[in-house]
Amino acid sequence: MAGAEVGVCCRRLLRRPRIILFGDSITEFSFQENGWGASLAHRLARKCDVLNRGLSGYNTRWAKIVLPRLIHKDSSAENTVAVTVFFGANDSALKDVNPKQHVPLDEYADNLKSMIQYLKSVNIAEDKIILVTPPPLHETAWEKECIAKGEILNRHNATTGEYAKACVKTARDCGIEVVDLWTLMQTNNQDFSCYLSDGLHLSEEGNNFLANQLWSVLERRTLALPVQLPYWRDVDHLHPEASLLESPHE
């Protein structure tokens, strides 16, 4: 009898779709207050889980190695709505000043392609993969951060822009979506400093900007997802099992 009850219970498990955020510190910090990841999770509450797989300080060389440990072929792969791949802020560090994080431009593009191919190999199709370019770098603000750590400026906005272009080209070559954050934040030569908290990482305004850009891509992919389990006012309080175990919202 107990086995039958377990079987019934398992058949009623709710498997929620998921979106995976994979990137460096800008992704890892995205679940902080007013972060872009937290914003997406809020918009998709009860419809889709948003999983943070950000790794502060990582470049694509290291990301390519750890990706199979974070996302692998299992029953949940088919339940994945989207994966964001958001690297470049560290890859574009100047080689002479920051050789540990720097990745040459060609290798950066190859690493992105490798990660895309891996995701496809675990049944995450091209239309579920979204590349995000690094944001622009505000050199004056970031130089102050470097000096405070006893270092010199280790990144240039023009160099970051070359990596952003390589990211966009890779996305086009692979037939996948891309959010060109570097270009979008500098449209019409606008002052983009408000989007950055320290010249490199996103401010509250920058987080909101990215959340909106991604939502324009994700909204159509999640629009048809049902809200799981009924609204509390719709639960039959006299016979809750009828509402909660046989819910059409499952």
C-alpha positions in Angstrom: 0.0 0.0 0.0 2.8 2.4 0.9 4.4 1.7 -2.5 1.2 2.6 -4.3 1.0 5.9 -2.3 4.6 6.8 -3.3 3.8 6.0 -6.9 0.8 8.3 -6.8 2.8 11.0 -5.1 5.6 10.8 -7.7 3.1 11.0 -10.6 2.0 14.3 -9.1 5.4 15.9 -8.7 5.5 19.3 -10.3 8.4 19.8 -12.6 8.9 23.5 -13.1 10.7 24.8 -16.3 14.0 26.5 -15.7 16.2 29.3 -17.0 19.9 29.0 -16.3 22.1 32.1 -15.9 25.8 31.2 -16.7 28.4 33.9 -16.5 31.0 35.8 -14.4 30.5 38.2 -11.5 27.9 40.2 -13.3 25.8 37.0 -13.3 26.8 35.9 -9.8 25.7 39.3 -8.4 22.5 39.3 -10.4 20.5 37.9 -7.4 21.5 40.8 -5.2 18.8 43.3 -4.3 17.4 44.9 -7.5 19.6 42.5 -9.6 18.7 41.5 -13.1 18.5 37.8 -12.2 16.2 38.6 -9.3 14.1 40.7 -11.5 13.6 37.8 -14.0 12.8 35.4 -11.2 10.2 37.8 -9.8 8.5 38.1 -13.2 8.5 34.3 -13.6 7.4 33.4 -10.1 5.3 30.1 -10.0 6.0 29.7 -13.8 9.7 29.1 -14.1 12.8 28.7 -11.9 15.7 31.0 -12.6 19.0 29.4 -11.5 22.1 31.4 -10.9 25.3 29.8 -12.1 27.5 32.9 -12.1 31.2 32.6 -11.2 32.9 35.8 -10.1 36.2 36.4 -11.9 35.9 33.6 -14.4 36.7 33.9 -18.1 35.6 31.6 -21.0 38.7 29.4 -20.7 37.6 28.3 -17.2 33.9 28.5 -18.0 34.3 26.0 -20.8 35.9 23.5 -18.4 33.3 23.8 -15.6 30.2 24.0 -17.8 29.6 20.2 -18.0 29.7 20.1 -14.2 26.9 22.7 -14.0 24.7 21.7 -16.9 24.5 18.1 -18.0 22.3 15.7 -19.9 19.4 14.6 -17.7 15.7 14.7 -17.6 15.7 18.4 -16.7 17.5 19.4 -19.9 14.3 19.1 -21.9 12.7 21.3 -19.2 15.2 24.2 -19.8 13.5 27.2 -21.4 16.7 29.2 -21.8 20.4 29.5 -20.9 22.2 32.8 -20.9 26.0 32.8 -21.5 27.4 36.1 -20.3 31.2 36.3 -20.4 33.8 38.8 -21.7 34.4 41.3 -19.0 37.3 39.3 -17.7 38.5 37.8 -21.0 39.1 41.3 -22.2 41.4 42.3 -19.4 44.7 43.6 -20.7 47.2 40.8 -21.1 50.3 42.7 -19.9 48.5 43.9 -16.7 46.1 41.0 -15.9 47.4 37.9 -17.6 45.6 35.6 -15.3 42.1 36.6 -16.5 43.0 37.6 -20.0 41.9 35.4 -22.9 43.0 36.2 -26.5 40.2 37.4 -28.7 40.2 34.4 -31.1 40.2 32.0 -28.2 37.3 33.9 -26.6 35.2 33.4 -29.7 36.2 29.7 -29.9 35.4 29.1 -26.3 31.9 30.6 -26.8 31.4 28.3 -29.8 32.6 25.4 -27.8 30.1 26.1 -25.0 27.3 26.5 -27.5 28.1 23.2 -29.0 28.2 21.5 -25.6 24.8 22.9 -24.7 23.4 21.6 -28.0 24.9 18.2 -27.2 22.9 18.0 -24.0 19.7 18.8 -25.8 19.5 22.5 -25.3 18.7 23.8 -28.8 20.0 27.0 -30.4 16.8 28.8 -29.8 17.2 28.3 -26.1 20.7 29.8 -25.9 21.2 33.6 -25.4 24.7 35.2 -25.5 25.2 38.5 -23.7 28.1 40.7 -24.5 30.1 42.4 -21.8 28.8 45.9 -20.9 30.9 48.9 -21.7 33.7 49.8 -19.3 33.9 53.3 -17.7 37.6 53.6 -17.5 37.8 56.6 -15.1 35.6 54.9 -12.5 37.3 51.5 -12.9 40.7 53.0 -12.6 39.8 54.4 -9.2 38.9 50.8 -8.2 42.2 49.5 -9.4 44.2 52.2 -7.7 42.4 51.5 -4.4 43.7 47.9 -4.7 47.2 49.1 -5.5 46.9 48.2 -9.2 46.8 50.1 -12.4 44.0 50.3 -15.0 43.7 46.7 -16.3 40.9 47.1 -18.9 40.0 49.5 -21.8 36.5 50.1 -23.1 37.7 49.9 -26.8 39.2 46.4 -26.0 36.0 45.3 -24.3 34.2 46.5 -27.5 36.3 44.1 -29.6 35.2 41.2 -27.4 31.6 42.4 -27.6 31.8 42.4 -31.4 33.3 38.9 -31.4 30.4 37.7 -29.2 27.8 39.2 -31.6 29.6 37.6 -34.5 29.7 34.2 -32.8 26.0 34.4 -32.1 25.2 35.2 -35.7 27.5 32.4 -36.9 25.8 29.9 -34.6 22.3 31.1 -35.3 21.5 32.1 -31.7 20.1 35.2 -30.0 22.4 37.8 -28.6 22.0 40.9 -26.3 24.6 43.3 -27.3 24.9 45.1 -24.0 28.1 47.0 -25.0 26.4 48.7 -27.9 22.9 49.1 -26.4 24.3 51.0 -23.4 26.2 53.4 -25.7 23.5 54.1 -28.2 23.7 57.7 -29.6 26.9 58.2 -27.6 24.9 58.4 -24.4 26.6 58.7 -21.0 26.6 55.0 -19.8 28.2 55.6 -16.4 24.8 55.5 -14.7 24.6 51.8 -15.7 27.7 50.9 -13.8 28.4 50.8 -10.1 32.2 50.9 -10.2 32.9 51.2 -13.9 32.7 47.5 -14.6 29.8 45.9 -12.6 26.2 46.9 -13.1 24.4 49.6 -11.0 20.7 49.3 -10.1 19.9 51.2 -13.3 22.2 48.9 -15.3 20.6 45.8 -13.7 17.2 47.1 -14.7 18.3 47.9 -18.2 19.7 44.3 -18.7 16.6 42.7 -17.2 14.4 44.6 -19.6 16.6 43.7 -22.6 16.5 40.0 -21.6 12.8 40.1 -20.9 12.1 41.3 -24.4 13.7 38.0 -25.5 12.4 35.7 -22.8 8.8 37.0 -22.5 7.7 35.3 -25.8 9.4 32.1 -24.7 7.7 32.0 -21.4 4.3 33.5 -22.3 2.6 30.1 -22.7 4.0 28.7 -19.5 1.1 28.0 -17.0 1.1 29.4 -13.5 1.6 26.3 -11.3 -1.1 25.5 -8.8 -4.3 27.5 -8.4 -4.6 31.0 -6.9 -5.4 30.7 -3.2 -8.9 32.1 -3.6 -9.6 29.3 -6.1 -8.8 26.5 -3.7 -11.8 24.6 -2.4 -11.1 25.0 1.3 -13.6 22.1 2.1 -11.9 19.7 -0.3 -8.4 21.1 -0.9 -7.1 17.9 -2.4 -9.4 18.3 -5.3 -7.9 21.7 -6.1 -4.3 20.9 -5.2 -3.8 17.4 -6.4 -5.9 17.5 -9.6 -5.1 21.0 -10.6 -5.3 22.0 -14.2 -2.5 24.4 -13.5 0.0 21.5 -13.2 
